[in-house]
Amino acid sequence: MTLSQAIIDRILELQQERKITTNKLATLSGLAQPTVRDVLYGVSKAPKINTLLHICEGLNINLREFFNDSIFDNVVDEENDDEL
């Protein structure tokens, strides 16, 4: 799985757990709705860590909690499919 897909899947999982929509996540994160949507639809292939920080704040977790998931164990680089 690519890193960007793992990030998308993790955000969607956390949204589902908290029963919040993308619009609500954008509001809670203090980000524009198109910014969050671009991350979730894969338009933003490499979201800035600052954007992820805001999303984590909206989900009421920190970056460590976000990345502390087995989904990130075997991610690959989008450009050359090398495992990270």
A tleap script that builds the chain and sets N, CA, C and O, in Angstrom:
source leaprc.protein.ff14SB
mol = sequence {
  NMET THR LEU SER GLN ALA ILE ILE ASP ARG
  ILE LEU GLU LEU GLN GLN GLU ARG LYS ILE
  THR THR ASN LYS LEU ALA THR LEU SER GLY
  LEU ALA GLN PRO THR VAL ARG ASP VAL LEU
  TYR GLY VAL SER LYS ALA PRO LYS ILE ASN
  THR LEU LEU HIE ILE CYS GLU GLY LEU ASN
  ILE ASN LEU ARG GLU PHE PHE ASN ASP SER
  ILE PHE ASP ASN VAL VAL ASP GLU GLU ASN
  ASP ASP GLU CLEU
}
set mol.1.N position { 0.847 -1.170 0.000 }
set mol.1.CA position { 0.000 0.000 0.000 }
set mol.1.C position { 0.895 1.237 0.000 }
set mol.1.O position { 1.930 1.265 0.666 }
set mol.2.N position { 0.490 2.247 -0.746 }
set mol.2.CA position { 1.266 3.485 -0.778 }
set mol.2.C position { 1.030 4.287 0.502 }
set mol.2.O position { 0.016 4.123 1.181 }
set mol.3.N position { 1.980 5.147 0.808 }
set mol.3.CA position { 1.858 5.994 1.989 }
set mol.3.C position { 0.619 6.872 1.901 }
set mol.3.O position { -0.113 7.002 2.882 }
set mol.4.N position { 0.373 7.472 0.752 }
set mol.4.CA position { -0.792 8.360 0.639 }
set mol.4.C position { -2.096 7.584 0.835 }
set mol.4.O position { -3.031 8.106 1.441 }
set mol.5.N position { -2.175 6.351 0.334 }
set mol.5.CA position { -3.386 5.553 0.536 }
set mol.5.C position { -3.541 5.153 2.003 }
set mol.5.O position { -4.656 5.110 2.524 }
set mol.6.N position { -2.429 4.863 2.662 }
set mol.6.CA position { -2.478 4.528 4.083 }
set mol.6.C position { -2.983 5.724 4.897 }
set mol.6.O position { -3.773 5.552 5.825 }
set mol.7.N position { -2.533 6.925 4.555 }
set mol.7.CA position { -2.988 8.135 5.242 }
set mol.7.C position { -4.483 8.322 5.026 }
set mol.7.O position { -5.218 8.609 5.971 }
set mol.8.N position { -4.934 8.160 3.787 }
set mol.8.CA position { -6.365 8.287 3.474 }
set mol.8.C position { -7.171 7.279 4.287 }
set mol.8.O position { -8.156 7.640 4.931 }
set mol.9.N position { -6.753 6.019 4.256 }
set mol.9.CA position { -7.482 4.967 4.966 }
set mol.9.C position { -7.526 5.223 6.466 }
set mol.9.O position { -8.543 4.982 7.116 }
set mol.10.N position { -6.424 5.710 7.007 }
set mol.10.CA position { -6.377 5.985 8.457 }
set mol.10.C position { -7.317 7.121 8.818 }
set mol.10.O position { -8.030 7.033 9.818 }
set mol.11.N position { -7.335 8.179 8.034 }
set mol.11.CA position { -8.253 9.293 8.314 }
set mol.11.C position { -9.697 8.815 8.222 }
set mol.11.O position { -10.510 9.120 9.095 }
set mol.12.N position { -10.018 8.070 7.171 }
set mol.12.CA position { -11.386 7.572 7.013 }
set mol.12.C position { -11.794 6.664 8.166 }
set mol.12.O position { -12.930 6.720 8.635 }
set mol.13.N position { -10.862 5.825 8.622 }
set mol.13.CA position { -11.135 4.947 9.760 }
set mol.13.C position { -11.457 5.766 11.013 }
set mol.13.O position { -12.412 5.473 11.732 }
set mol.14.N position { -10.651 6.788 11.259 }
set mol.14.CA position { -10.866 7.626 12.436 }
set mol.14.C position { -12.151 8.439 12.326 }
set mol.14.O position { -12.851 8.640 13.318 }
set mol.15.N position { -12.459 8.904 11.118 }
set mol.15.CA position { -13.725 9.612 10.909 }
set mol.15.C position { -14.905 8.693 11.213 }
set mol.15.O position { -15.857 9.086 11.886 }
set mol.16.N position { -14.827 7.485 10.714 }
set mol.16.CA position { -15.916 6.532 10.925 }
set mol.16.C position { -16.084 6.217 12.410 }
set mol.16.O position { -17.207 6.170 12.913 }
set mol.17.N position { -14.976 6.003 13.106 }
set mol.17.CA position { -15.035 5.732 14.543 }
set mol.17.C position { -15.722 6.871 15.291 }
set mol.17.O position { -16.481 6.641 16.233 }
set mol.18.N position { -15.445 8.101 14.860 }
set mol.18.CA position { -15.982 9.276 15.549 }
set mol.18.C position { -17.300 9.761 14.955 }
set mol.18.O position { -17.921 10.696 15.461 }
set mol.19.N position { -17.712 9.106 13.874 }
set mol.19.CA position { -18.965 9.449 13.196 }
set mol.19.C position { -19.005 10.925 12.802 }
set mol.19.O position { -19.967 11.636 13.093 }
set mol.20.N position { -17.918 11.376 12.123 }
set mol.20.CA position { -17.884 12.755 11.651 }
set mol.20.C position { -17.664 12.780 10.142 }
set mol.20.O position { -16.946 11.948 9.587 }
set mol.21.N position { -18.285 13.732 9.509 }
set mol.21.CA position { -18.179 13.895 8.063 }
set mol.21.C position { -16.895 14.638 7.713 }
set mol.21.O position { -16.212 15.174 8.586 }
set mol.22.N position { -16.584 14.660 6.442 }
set mol.22.CA position { -15.421 15.409 5.974 }
set mol.22.C position { -15.595 16.894 6.271 }
set mol.22.O position { -14.643 17.559 6.679 }
set mol.23.N position { -16.797 17.416 6.072 }
set mol.23.CA position { -17.046 18.831 6.373 }
set mol.23.C position { -16.830 19.121 7.855 }
set mol.23.O position { -16.239 20.140 8.211 }
set mol.24.N position { -17.304 18.233 8.709 }
set mol.24.CA position { -17.134 18.412 10.153 }
set mol.24.C position { -15.657 18.321 10.524 }
set mol.24.O position { -15.174 19.092 11.353 }
set mol.25.N position { -14.939 17.379 9.910 }
set mol.25.CA position { -13.504 17.252 10.176 }
set mol.25.C position { -12.773 18.531 9.771 }
set mol.25.O position { -11.891 18.995 10.493 }
set mol.26.N position { -13.129 19.093 8.639 }
set mol.26.CA position { -12.506 20.340 8.190 }
set mol.26.C position { -12.746 21.447 9.217 }
set mol.26.O position { -11.826 22.187 9.565 }
set mol.27.N position { -13.967 21.555 9.692 }
set mol.27.CA position { -14.306 22.571 10.689 }
set mol.27.C position { -13.515 22.363 11.974 }
set mol.27.O position { -12.934 23.304 12.516 }
set mol.28.N position { -13.499 21.116 12.460 }
set mol.28.CA position { -12.782 20.804 13.698 }
set mol.28.C position { -11.274 21.014 13.549 }
set mol.28.O position { -10.583 21.331 14.518 }
set mol.29.N position { -10.780 20.836 12.339 }
set mol.29.CA position { -9.346 20.958 12.068 }
set mol.29.C position { -8.921 22.391 11.781 }
set mol.29.O position { -7.729 22.700 11.798 }
set mol.30.N position { -9.879 23.261 11.518 }
set mol.30.CA position { -9.554 24.633 11.162 }
set mol.30.C position { -8.988 24.744 9.752 }
set mol.30.O position { -8.261 25.684 9.430 }
set mol.31.N position { -9.338 23.756 8.911 }
set mol.31.CA position { -8.870 23.740 7.524 }
set mol.31.C position { -10.040 23.974 6.586 }
set mol.31.O position { -11.195 23.734 6.939 }
set mol.32.N position { -9.732 24.440 5.403 }
set mol.32.CA position { -10.762 24.598 4.385 }
set mol.32.C position { -11.240 23.212 3.953 }
set mol.32.O position { -10.443 22.279 3.860 }
set mol.33.N position { -12.519 23.081 3.695 }
set mol.33.CA position { -13.079 21.795 3.285 }
set mol.33.C position { -12.380 21.233 2.049 }
set mol.33.O position { -12.118 20.031 2.004 }
set mol.34.N position { -12.067 22.062 1.035 }
set mol.34.CA position { -11.351 21.516 -0.125 }
set mol.34.C position { -9.973 20.941 0.226 }
set mol.34.O position { -9.518 19.999 -0.424 }
set mol.35.N position { -9.316 21.485 1.227 }
set mol.35.CA position { -8.015 20.956 1.644 }
set mol.35.C position { -8.155 19.537 2.164 }
set mol.35.O position { -7.402 18.649 1.765 }
set mol.36.N position { -9.111 19.322 3.047 }
set mol.36.CA position { -9.345 17.984 3.605 }
set mol.36.C position { -9.816 17.047 2.500 }
set mol.36.O position { -9.364 15.905 2.420 }
set mol.37.N position { -10.709 17.513 1.661 }
set mol.37.CA position { -11.211 16.692 0.553 }
set mol.37.C position { -10.070 16.278 -0.380 }
set mol.37.O position { -10.023 15.131 -0.823 }
set mol.38.N position { -9.161 17.191 -0.680 }
set mol.38.CA position { -8.029 16.865 -1.558 }
set mol.38.C position { -7.141 15.781 -0.954 }
set mol.38.O position { -6.621 14.934 -1.680 }
set mol.39.N position { -6.965 15.798 0.355 }
set mol.39.CA position { -6.200 14.738 1.017 }
set mol.39.C position { -6.951 13.412 0.892 }
set mol.39.O position { -6.357 12.395 0.534 }
set mol.40.N position { -8.244 13.420 1.183 }
set mol.40.CA position { -9.033 12.183 1.187 }
set mol.40.C position { -9.270 11.610 -0.204 }
set mol.40.O position { -9.440 10.399 -0.345 }
set mol.41.N position { -9.285 12.446 -1.227 }
set mol.41.CA position { -9.499 11.960 -2.596 }
set mol.41.C position { -8.190 11.694 -3.330 }
set mol.41.O position { -8.194 11.358 -4.514 }
set mol.42.N position { -7.068 11.847 -2.624 }
set mol.42.CA position { -5.783 11.548 -3.218 }
set mol.42.C position { -5.260 12.609 -4.167 }
set mol.42.O position { -4.265 12.386 -4.857 }
set mol.43.N position { -5.917 13.765 -4.212 }
set mol.43.CA position { -5.438 14.862 -5.058 }
set mol.43.C position { -4.097 15.342 -4.510 }
set mol.43.O position { -3.164 15.621 -5.262 }
set mol.44.N position { -4.024 15.431 -3.193 }
set mol.44.CA position { -2.778 15.790 -2.526 }
set mol.44.C position { -2.043 14.492 -2.200 }
set mol.44.O position { -2.327 13.853 -1.187 }
set mol.45.N position { -1.104 14.105 -3.055 }
set mol.45.CA position { -0.385 12.837 -2.909 }
set mol.45.C position { 0.526 12.817 -1.694 }
set mol.45.O position { 0.769 11.759 -1.113 }
set mol.46.N position { 1.025 13.966 -1.311 }
set mol.46.CA position { 1.928 14.054 -0.168 }
set mol.46.C position { 1.508 15.239 0.698 }
set mol.46.O position { 2.107 16.312 0.620 }
set mol.47.N position { 0.474 15.042 1.527 }
set mol.47.CA position { 0.020 16.169 2.349 }
set mol.47.C position { 1.124 16.628 3.299 }
set mol.47.O position { 1.891 15.819 3.822 }
set mol.48.N position { 1.185 17.913 3.506 }
set mol.48.CA position { 2.174 18.475 4.414 }
set mol.48.C position { 1.910 17.966 5.824 }
set mol.48.O position { 0.762 17.728 6.200 }
set mol.49.N position { 2.963 17.803 6.594 }
set mol.49.CA position { 2.828 17.329 7.960 }
set mol.49.C position { 1.998 18.310 8.783 }
set mol.49.O position { 1.298 17.911 9.714 }
set mol.50.N position { 2.081 19.588 8.438 }
set mol.50.CA position { 1.278 20.593 9.132 }
set mol.50.C position { -0.211 20.361 8.892 }
set mol.50.O position { -1.025 20.535 9.800 }
set mol.51.N position { -0.565 19.968 7.671 }
set mol.51.CA position { -1.964 19.652 7.363 }
set mol.51.C position { -2.411 18.439 8.169 }
set mol.51.O position { -3.510 18.430 8.724 }
set mol.52.N position { -1.565 17.419 8.236 }
set mol.52.CA position { -1.898 16.240 9.038 }
set mol.52.C position { -2.014 16.581 10.514 }
set mol.52.O position { -2.859 16.028 11.217 }
set mol.53.N position { -1.170 17.486 10.986 }
set mol.53.CA position { -1.254 17.923 12.377 }
set mol.53.C position { -2.619 18.536 12.670 }
set mol.53.O position { -3.234 18.236 13.692 }
set mol.54.N position { -3.086 19.393 11.770 }
set mol.54.CA position { -4.402 20.015 11.957 }
set mol.54.C position { -5.516 18.972 11.904 }
set mol.54.O position { -6.464 19.040 12.687 }
set mol.55.N position { -5.411 18.020 11.002 }
set mol.55.CA position { -6.407 16.955 10.921 }
set mol.55.C position { -6.406 16.148 12.222 }
set mol.55.O position { -7.465 15.802 12.746 }
set mol.56.N position { -5.224 15.855 12.732 }
set mol.56.CA position { -5.134 15.135 14.000 }
set mol.56.C position { -5.776 15.934 15.132 }
set mol.56.O position { -6.480 15.373 15.971 }
set mol.57.N position { -5.535 17.221 15.153 }
set mol.57.CA position { -6.158 18.073 16.172 }
set mol.57.C position { -7.677 17.990 16.070 }
set mol.57.O position { -8.371 17.931 17.084 }
set mol.58.N position { -8.193 17.986 14.827 }
set mol.58.CA position { -9.632 17.862 14.623 }
set mol.58.C position { -10.168 16.512 15.075 }
set mol.58.O position { -11.321 16.402 15.489 }
set mol.59.N position { -9.331 15.487 14.995 }
set mol.59.CA position { -9.713 14.146 15.432 }
set mol.59.C position { -9.417 13.929 16.913 }
set mol.59.O position { -9.705 12.864 17.460 }
set mol.60.N position { -8.844 14.934 17.552 }
set mol.60.CA position { -8.505 14.907 18.970 }
set mol.60.C position { -7.461 13.835 19.300 }
set mol.60.O position { -7.561 13.142 20.313 }
set mol.61.N position { -6.457 13.715 18.422 }
set mol.61.CA position { -5.328 12.820 18.651 }
set mol.61.C position { -4.052 13.553 18.278 }
set mol.61.O position { -4.101 14.630 17.684 }
set mol.62.N position { -2.911 12.973 18.624 }
set mol.62.CA position { -1.650 13.579 18.201 }
set mol.62.C position { -1.081 12.773 17.031 }
set mol.62.O position { -1.605 11.718 16.673 }
set mol.63.N position { -0.010 13.287 16.451 }
set mol.63.CA position { 0.587 12.619 15.291 }
set mol.63.C position { 1.073 11.215 15.625 }
set mol.63.O position { 0.960 10.311 14.797 }
set mol.64.N position { 1.608 11.021 16.814 }
set mol.64.CA position { 2.073 9.690 17.213 }
set mol.64.C position { 0.915 8.701 17.188 }
set mol.64.O position { 1.060 7.585 16.688 }
set mol.65.N position { -0.228 9.102 17.723 }
set mol.65.CA position { -1.400 8.218 17.716 }
set mol.65.C position { -1.870 7.942 16.288 }
set mol.65.O position { -2.296 6.831 15.969 }
set mol.66.N position { -1.789 8.955 15.438 }
set mol.66.CA position { -2.213 8.785 14.055 }
set mol.66.C position { -1.366 7.727 13.355 }
set mol.66.O position { -1.904 6.822 12.717 }
set mol.67.N position { -0.048 7.838 13.473 }
set mol.67.CA position { 0.850 6.940 12.764 }
set mol.67.C position { 1.103 5.618 13.498 }
set mol.67.O position { 1.713 4.709 12.935 }
set mol.68.N position { 0.646 5.505 14.732 }
set mol.68.CA position { 0.826 4.278 15.500 }
set mol.68.C position { -0.283 3.279 15.155 }
set mol.68.O position { -1.133 2.952 15.983 }
set mol.69.N position { -0.245 2.814 13.928 }
set mol.69.CA position { -1.244 1.875 13.425 }
set mol.69.C position { -0.558 0.933 12.449 }
set mol.69.O position { 0.338 1.341 11.709 }
set mol.70.N position { -0.971 -0.303 12.448 }
set mol.70.CA position { -0.328 -1.309 11.598 }
set mol.70.C position { -0.460 -1.006 10.108 }
set mol.70.O position { 0.280 -1.570 9.301 }
set mol.71.N position { -1.376 -0.140 9.732 }
set mol.71.CA position { -1.540 0.218 8.321 }
set mol.71.C position { -0.257 0.828 7.749 }
set mol.71.O position { -0.024 0.779 6.541 }
set mol.72.N position { 0.572 1.402 8.626 }
set mol.72.CA position { 1.805 2.051 8.176 }
set mol.72.C position { 3.021 1.117 8.210 }
set mol.72.O position { 4.132 1.542 7.894 }
set mol.73.N position { 2.822 -0.137 8.586 }
set mol.73.CA position { 3.946 -1.071 8.727 }
set mol.73.C position { 4.656 -1.380 7.412 }
set mol.73.O position { 5.877 -1.533 7.403 }
set mol.74.N position { 3.939 -1.473 6.322 }
set mol.74.CA position { 4.538 -1.890 5.051 }
set mol.74.C position { 4.182 -0.970 3.894 }
set mol.74.O position { 3.877 -1.433 2.795 }
set mol.75.N position { 4.222 0.327 4.142 }
set mol.75.CA position { 3.895 1.271 3.076 }
set mol.75.C position { 5.038 1.341 2.073 }
set mol.75.O position { 6.193 1.065 2.400 }
set mol.76.N position { 4.691 1.715 0.846 }
set mol.76.CA position { 5.687 1.859 -0.207 }
set mol.76.C position { 5.665 3.278 -0.746 }
set mol.76.O position { 4.669 3.993 -0.632 }
set mol.77.N position { 6.774 3.664 -1.331 }
set mol.77.CA position { 6.917 4.966 -1.961 }
set mol.77.C position { 6.111 4.961 -3.260 }
set mol.77.O position { 6.251 4.050 -4.076 }
set mol.78.N position { 5.282 5.959 -3.448 }
set mol.78.CA position { 4.444 6.050 -4.635 }
set mol.78.C position { 5.244 6.062 -5.931 }
set mol.78.O position { 4.815 5.497 -6.937 }
set mol.79.N position { 6.398 6.701 -5.903 }
set mol.79.CA position { 7.145 6.918 -7.136 }
set mol.79.C position { 7.927 5.698 -7.602 }
set mol.79.O position { 8.059 5.473 -8.805 }
set mol.80.N position { 8.450 4.906 -6.665 }
set mol.80.CA position { 9.256 3.785 -7.121 }
set mol.80.C position { 8.930 2.456 -6.445 }
set mol.80.O position { 9.675 1.486 -6.582 }
set mol.81.N position { 7.829 2.414 -5.725 }
set mol.81.CA position { 7.324 1.202 -5.087 }
set mol.81.C position { 8.329 0.538 -4.135 }
set mol.81.O position { 8.242 -0.665 -3.889 }
set mol.82.N position { 9.263 1.299 -3.610 }
set mol.82.CA position { 10.182 0.773 -2.610 }
set mol.82.C position { 9.521 0.837 -1.239 }
set mol.82.O position { 8.911 1.842 -0.874 }
set mol.83.N position { 9.649 -0.244 -0.494 }
set mol.83.CA position { 9.079 -0.258 0.842 }
set mol.83.C position { 9.826 0.738 1.700 }
set mol.83.O position { 11.053 0.827 1.645 }
set mol.84.N position { 9.069 1.496 2.503 }
set mol.84.CA position { 9.707 2.501 3.375 }
set mol.84.C position { 10.006 1.901 4.727 }
set mol.84.O position { 10.541 2.584 5.601 }
savepdb mol mol.pdb
quit
